[in-house]
Amino acid sequence: MRFDKRARSLKLRANTAGQISLTAPPSTPQFFIKRFIKQNQVWIFRHQDRASRIDSALTQNEVQLFGQKYQRKIGKIQDYLANGQTHPPGIFIDSKTIVYLAIDPEKSAEKLQTEFDSKLPAWLKRTCRTYISQRAHNLAKKMNIDFQKITLKKLKSRWGSCSARGSLNFNLHLVHFAPPIIDYVIIHELAHRVHLNHSPSFWKLVEKYDPKYKYHRRQLNKLAI
């Protein structure tokens, strides 16, 4: 909690990690703050649950990728060679499995799992960047809207943003969502290139290119992954 002399009322915020912050005017009595928190327990629990759902999209056994579940597997080069397949060492998708093909398969299972865990975030980031970049360019062309560049990062409280200079920023956690939901976020940010607000005109533009945007927005807010 922090006191802010500019604050006129109590305000709760939640980031994508489920961390809750409270801002209050300096003169706010403690009993009033405690009552406010108690009255907003449902809201607090809902946002903490959303964060736990994000964490569940990436476990030791599986990965949620573009709305689909993939089992994690550590592969051996000799097994692929025996089946007439060749793959460079690294991470790749094989049917409904995300495989980590190690350079040295003779390492212990524990070390290979540690390697897999350390390399997976960078692979997910590249996968997310490739997908969102392609979709953003396709949707921008369809909407007749331009933008400067795309940045991906773990945003604390947003799924996306658009700067005044036309740069688009997207949350890396979007890689876990189904394509229609990702499209909604991209369309939302592209629409801000025309309307730097959430006016009726803005939502009308969003709806033109995503008629089901209200449903997709609800799914995103629920974190149904």
C-alpha positions in Angstrom: 0.0 0.0 0.0 1.1 3.5 -0.7 -0.2 7.0 0.2 -0.4 9.5 -2.6 -1.3 13.1 -2.1 -2.7 13.2 -5.6 -5.2 10.4 -4.9 -8.8 11.4 -4.3 -10.0 7.9 -3.4 -8.9 4.4 -2.6 -7.8 2.4 -5.6 -6.8 -1.2 -6.2 -4.5 -2.4 -9.0 -3.4 -5.9 -10.0 -0.6 -6.8 -12.4 -0.4 -10.0 -14.5 1.7 -11.7 -11.8 -1.3 -11.3 -9.4 0.4 -8.7 -7.2 -2.1 -6.4 -5.6 -1.4 -2.7 -4.8 -3.5 -0.2 -3.0 -3.3 3.6 -3.3 -4.9 5.9 -0.8 -5.0 9.6 0.1 -2.6 10.4 3.0 -5.4 11.2 5.4 -7.3 7.9 5.0 -8.0 6.2 8.3 -6.7 2.7 8.8 -10.2 1.2 9.6 -11.5 2.6 6.3 -8.6 1.0 4.4 -9.3 -2.4 6.1 -13.0 -2.2 5.3 -12.2 -1.3 1.7 -10.0 -4.3 1.3 -12.6 -6.6 2.9 -15.3 -5.3 0.6 -13.1 -6.0 -2.4 -11.9 -9.6 -1.4 -13.8 -11.1 -4.4 -12.0 -8.8 -6.8 -8.6 -9.5 -5.2 -9.1 -13.3 -5.2 -10.2 -13.2 -8.9 -7.0 -11.4 -10.0 -4.8 -13.7 -7.9 -6.6 -16.7 -9.5 -5.9 -15.2 -13.0 -2.2 -15.1 -12.2 -2.2 -18.7 -11.0 -3.9 -19.7 -14.3 -1.0 -18.1 -16.2 1.5 -20.1 -14.1 -0.4 -23.3 -14.9 0.1 -22.7 -18.6 3.7 -23.8 -18.2 4.5 -26.8 -16.0 7.1 -29.6 -15.8 4.8 -31.9 -17.9 3.1 -29.7 -20.4 2.9 -26.3 -22.1 -0.2 -24.3 -23.2 0.6 -23.0 -26.6 -1.9 -21.0 -28.7 -4.8 -22.5 -26.7 -3.7 -26.1 -27.1 -1.9 -28.3 -24.6 1.4 -29.9 -25.6 3.2 -32.6 -23.6 6.8 -31.9 -22.9 9.4 -34.5 -23.9 13.1 -34.9 -23.8 14.2 -36.6 -27.0 17.2 -38.6 -28.0 18.9 -38.1 -31.4 19.3 -41.8 -31.9 15.6 -42.4 -31.7 14.9 -39.9 -34.4 17.7 -41.3 -36.6 16.3 -44.8 -36.2 12.9 -43.5 -37.6 14.6 -41.8 -40.5 14.1 -38.3 -39.1 16.7 -35.6 -38.6 16.4 -32.7 -36.3 19.0 -30.2 -35.1 19.4 -30.0 -31.3 17.0 -27.7 -29.6 13.3 -27.3 -29.1 10.6 -28.2 -31.7 7.0 -29.3 -32.0 6.4 -32.9 -33.0 2.6 -33.6 -33.3 1.1 -32.7 -29.9 4.5 -32.8 -28.2 7.1 -30.1 -27.5 10.4 -31.9 -27.7 13.8 -30.8 -26.4 16.5 -32.6 -28.4 19.7 -32.2 -26.3 23.2 -31.9 -27.8 24.4 -34.5 -25.2 21.7 -37.0 -24.5 24.0 -38.9 -22.1 23.5 -36.3 -19.5 21.3 -37.2 -16.5 17.6 -36.8 -16.7 17.7 -34.0 -14.1 20.3 -32.0 -16.0 18.4 -32.4 -19.3 15.2 -31.2 -17.6 17.1 -28.2 -16.2 18.4 -27.4 -19.7 14.8 -27.7 -21.1 13.5 -25.4 -18.4 16.1 -22.8 -19.1 15.7 -22.8 -22.9 11.9 -23.0 -23.1 11.2 -19.3 -22.2 13.4 -18.0 -25.1 11.8 -20.5 -27.5 8.3 -19.4 -26.4 9.4 -15.7 -26.9 10.7 -16.4 -30.4 7.5 -18.4 -31.2 5.3 -15.6 -29.9 7.3 -12.9 -31.8 7.1 -14.8 -35.1 3.3 -15.3 -34.7 2.3 -11.9 -33.5 4.6 -10.1 -36.0 3.0 -12.0 -38.9 -0.6 -11.5 -37.6 0.0 -7.8 -36.9 1.3 -7.1 -40.4 -1.6 -9.0 -41.9 -4.2 -7.3 -39.8 -2.7 -3.9 -40.3 -2.8 -4.3 -44.0 -6.5 -5.4 -43.8 -7.3 -2.4 -41.5 -5.2 -0.1 -43.7 -3.3 1.0 -40.6 0.5 1.3 -40.2 2.8 1.0 -37.2 6.4 1.4 -36.4 7.7 -1.6 -34.6 6.6 -4.5 -32.3 8.0 -5.2 -28.9 7.3 -8.2 -26.7 7.8 -8.3 -23.0 6.2 -9.4 -19.7 4.0 -6.4 -19.2 2.8 -6.0 -15.6 -0.7 -4.9 -16.1 -1.6 -4.9 -19.8 -1.9 -7.4 -22.6 -0.8 -4.8 -25.1 -0.2 -1.1 -25.6 0.3 1.4 -28.4 2.6 4.4 -28.1 1.9 7.8 -29.6 4.7 7.1 -32.1 3.1 4.0 -33.4 5.0 1.2 -31.6 3.0 -1.8 -30.5 3.8 -3.7 -27.3 2.5 -7.1 -26.5 2.6 -9.3 -23.4 4.6 -12.5 -23.9 1.9 -14.5 -22.0 -0.3 -14.1 -25.1 1.6 -17.1 -26.5 -0.6 -19.3 -24.3 -3.9 -18.0 -25.7 -6.0 -19.2 -28.7 -5.4 -17.3 -32.0 -8.8 -15.5 -32.0 -8.0 -13.9 -28.6 -4.5 -12.9 -29.7 -6.1 -11.3 -32.8 -8.4 -9.3 -30.6 -5.5 -7.8 -28.7 -3.6 -7.0 -31.9 -6.8 -5.4 -33.5 -7.3 -3.5 -30.2 -3.9 -2.0 -30.3 -4.0 -1.3 -34.1 -7.3 0.6 -33.5 -5.4 2.9 -31.1 -3.4 4.1 -34.1 -6.7 5.7 -35.2 -8.3 6.5 -31.8 -6.0 7.1 -28.8 -8.9 6.4 -26.5 -11.8 4.0 -25.8 -14.5 6.0 -27.3 -17.6 4.5 -29.1 -15.7 5.2 -32.4 -12.8 3.1 -31.2 -14.9 0.1 -30.2 -16.8 0.4 -33.5 -13.5 0.1 -35.4 -12.5 -2.9 -33.2 -15.9 -4.6 -33.9 -15.5 -4.1 -37.6 -12.5 -6.4 -37.7 -13.5 -8.6 -34.7 -17.3 -9.0 -34.5 -16.9 -11.2 -31.4 -14.5 -8.9 -29.6 -16.7 -8.7 -26.5 -16.5 -12.5 -26.1 -12.8 -12.5 -26.8 -12.3 -9.7 -24.2 -14.3 -11.7 -21.6 -12.2 -14.8 -22.3 -9.0 -12.8 -22.0 -10.1 -11.2 -18.7 -11.1 -14.6 -17.3 -7.7 -16.0 -18.4 -9.4 -19.1 -19.7 -6.2 -20.9 -20.7 
